[in-house]
């Protein structure tokens, strides 16, 4: 394929070199004459393993050239990939000036050439940016289908970028409506097995990954600071933590839904935070872990109360399914607050038998919800029939029973993404989707 790459910095240079290695003919585009001249000599504008040799080989095979002329680059190619920088402004806001300028040039060039063209954004942009750019610059070109726009974030690490391009850990294609692209060349350009999302979803993937990486670095360093205070080898501690690939280094816990609860996480986070404070250790991530959980709990309450009804039913009360443990349960906290605000509650949880509650579990529920026995229902149908708002935190009711009693006037708040609930006639809303 004939591909133009706009922006010959880090991402653009790696993209150009690796696509040329695959046999594509590359036209690099940049406003800096020095970068254009370097490309035309087959020299790399950046320091990165293998890049210099790849660019030199591509140039010698006549697969690489560069220009400052955006219009000519679009006219000579079938695909344009935007890799220009998106630096932060002094306020922290993302600067999309370079992206907008290049996009405007490509839009004008495609109007003049009147040819079909594929446009791929790789520059890191906040969710909603691609859609705004399309609406502002490509609306008249996209609807006839002359220009097809994709957002495909890059996941290149400095120092291993070429290997990351060849064998990507993640490949993502963003399309206007989240449908698989009609262009078979897209998967070939990206490599791997691309996940397909909307433009906004693909943009969010990039930020989700970088946010997670930043959290991991911060978490490891906070553990390291605490270990240093204790005279413990922090690297060894983290090596053992990472050896658990069932819970720690896995997709477990990585699903938006309930606030965390139970008898362990709230207690242990609180204890570790208290220990750090007494040791005069600055651990901001740990300090704010409970705060972000509380914010999620507040969102849940807001969603429930925003429905405007005081008749509320809970499907599930324990802190997670297949247990009767009510200690630290977010649903108990929500029910307690709603009761205090004058709501009428009815609750169904097949695992809870008050006569079997013992120890701390029994003590906590007696202290927080002494009238729980009057709120529990033995039959889920009673909850469904007597409630205008249903809060579902567990899959504890057969779908046929839900279908029998659900009606259009009810609101359903799905805590942990029970997708079958979308098929029922009530007003559906998820907590995190």
Buried (B, 14 or more C-beta within 10 A) or exposed (E): BEBBBBBBBBBBBBBBBBBBBBEBBBBBBBBEEEBBEBBBEBBBBBEBEBBBBBBBBBBEEEBBBBBBBBBBBBBBBBBBBBBBBBEEEEEEEBEBEBBBBBBBBBBBBBEEBEEEBBBBBBBBBBBEBBBBBBEEBBEEBBEEEBBBBBBBBBBBEEEEBBBBBEEBEBBBBBBBEBEEBEBEBBBEBBBBEBEBBBBBBBBBBBBEBEEEEEEEEBBBBBBBBBBEBEEEEBEEBBEEBEEEEEEEEEEEEEEEBBBBBBBEBBEEBEEBBEBBEEEEBEBEEBBEBBEEBEEBBEEBBEBBBEBEBBBBBBBBBBBBBEBBBBBBBBBBBBBBBBBEEEBBBBBBBBBBEEEEBEEEBBEBBEEBBEEBEEBBBEEBBBBBEBBBBBBBBBBBBEBEEBEEBBEEEBBBBBBBBBEEBEEBEBEBEBBBE
